[in-house]
Amino acid sequence: MAVITVERKPLTFLERTYLPQIAGGLKTTLKHLVAPKKTLEYPEQRPAIPTGYRGVPTLVMDPNGREKCVSCQLCEFVCPPKAIRITPGEIPADQPDRAHVEKGPKAFDIDMLRCIYCGLCQEVCPEEAIFLQNQFSMSGYSREEMVNHKDRLYELGGTLPDAHFKWDKKKAAEEHGNAH
Amino acid sequence: MFDFYFEIPLVIRLFLQGLAVIMVIFPIAGACSMAERKVAAWIQDRPGPNRAVVPWVAWIPFLGTFLQRLGIFHVMADGGKMLFKEDSLPGHVNKFYFVLAPIVAMIPALTTVVVVPFGAYLDAAGKIIPVGLAPLDVGILAVFAVSSLGVYSMILAGWASNSKYPFLGSVRASAQLISYELSMALSVLPVFLWVNAPGMEATMGFGRVVEFQSQPGFLGGMWFGFLMPLSAFIFFVALFAETNRQPFDTVESESDLVGSFHTEYGAFKWGLFFVAEYSHMIVGSGVFMLLFGGGWNPLPWVPLADLVGWLAQITPLASHPLFVGVLSISIFLGKVLAMIFLFMWVRWTLPRFRYDQVMKIGWQRLLPLSIANLLFYAIAIAFIQK
């Protein structure tokens, strides 16, 4: 590789006085002084959330308003900081619209003081019931307040569009006499 | 109309005048710290502090929001915080001198205002009379003598803090202020050589300097900033160093000295150092404007008397001494505030000089330059005023 020796020019008198450089700097800062501001004034203005953003984990319902979670506890097992605690439960017999759903959680707690927003729960969920959605700020006055219980999780999650309608298909199959 | 005022005993009158000036300087110094934050923000493309607001002001439809966005109320919030914070006194400091230092900082900062005239009015004969607390003949000498006492507060603070960085900072402060005082004093000498023309009563006061800048004719109406640009430049640079402003901020350089002499200070004592710094800036800018910027004359070649004459043609009220006084004070204050803005603008533009560079600029560049400048003007003035 050829080495090119670049001649270092001595500074001119004006450059050594440093004054033209100061004037140039002042010109630059003056431009910024009058330029439109770039700050996002947070509580009033919110940032645009990109798709695939991992916010607070939430539980979602299917379009029929049934809870999707079947309390398989895979998310509980996969959760690296052990933030999720699930108490599994049976589906009550007096709810005919949930008759074909296999199981449901009795209690579902996510401790947001432990959660690291890794998204493994969403990744592992076979029922597509848990999603890390757009909410990015969580605050509370006590440790207890920072634990999201089931009702709160569904309130945050809402309903997401469903591509599978698993329980509807299961119900239809049962009615045709071939369970599975 | 104002005769009752002149019937008050002189001592009380002077006391009231002094109080009035302090009542102006102190809030301006406080507002400067706010302006500093705001200018810093604007230069960095931020809107700056704009949240604090007093509820009943927020109810005013347009103005309230404007004032809030301007951050006016943050001055009060800052001041209130500084007043009501716990005034801590670290265990390892020399308590007496530690408390004394901010007081010593304030005294010279507010004392120099005494000799600086900040406006003028026309008397019955149409002669310009400067307005000031005590327009003494020693003028500039008093400013130099008293303002250089300010360094003692930094030395005291640094030494009494009894810890490493404050001490280093105070050593730097004393060295820097002494170095630049020389070239500062030498740079203003040509001005006073020029205004003390042969056959005139000798003075070091500012009144004559401004008078010389408001004479008729091309050369007479020329401000000394144009007549002696090098003097003005040296004084300007030395002013930055004397007030410890960027780029000569080595005294306070937080990256290598934490906070320098005020590292151990908090609450209102800390705030006093800053009010003192801004008061120094205000008085320094005032002196610069008097010496080189035409004082209370609105524009070069447009003296105050001409402006008043034009205004008097519109309304005879304009030649009232009170109106002329207010007009001249606002012109002067406007110029001083423009200088303060320049200070801030430079602060957020230039990086800090290294300490050895500061010393080199002071002793090897500015001092020879100011001596050469003095010799040149001394010879030139000797020939012109022969």
Boltz contact constraints between the chains, C-beta under 6 A:
constraints:
  - contact:
      token1: [A, 25]
      token2: [B, 349]
      max_distance: 6.0
  - contact:
      token1: [A, 26]
      token2: [B, 349]
      max_distance: 6.0
  - contact:
      token1: [A, 29]
      token2: [B, 43]
      max_distance: 6.0
  - contact:
      token1: [A, 29]
      token2: [B, 348]
      max_distance: 6.0
  - contact:
      token1: [A, 29]
      token2: [B, 349]
      max_distance: 6.0
  - contact:
      token1: [A, 32]
      token2: [B, 43]
      max_distance: 6.0
  - contact:
      token1: [A, 32]
      token2: [B, 45]
      max_distance: 6.0
  - contact:
      token1: [A, 33]
      token2: [B, 42]
      max_distance: 6.0
  - contact:
      token1: [A, 33]
      token2: [B, 43]
      max_distance: 6.0
  - contact:
      token1: [A, 37]
      token2: [B, 45]
      max_distance: 6.0
  - contact:
      token1: [A, 37]
      token2: [B, 47]
      max_distance: 6.0
  - contact:
      token1: [A, 38]
      token2: [B, 45]
      max_distance: 6.0
  - contact:
      token1: [A, 39]
      token2: [B, 46]
      max_distance: 6.0
  - contact:
      token1: [A, 39]
      token2: [B, 47]
      max_distance: 6.0
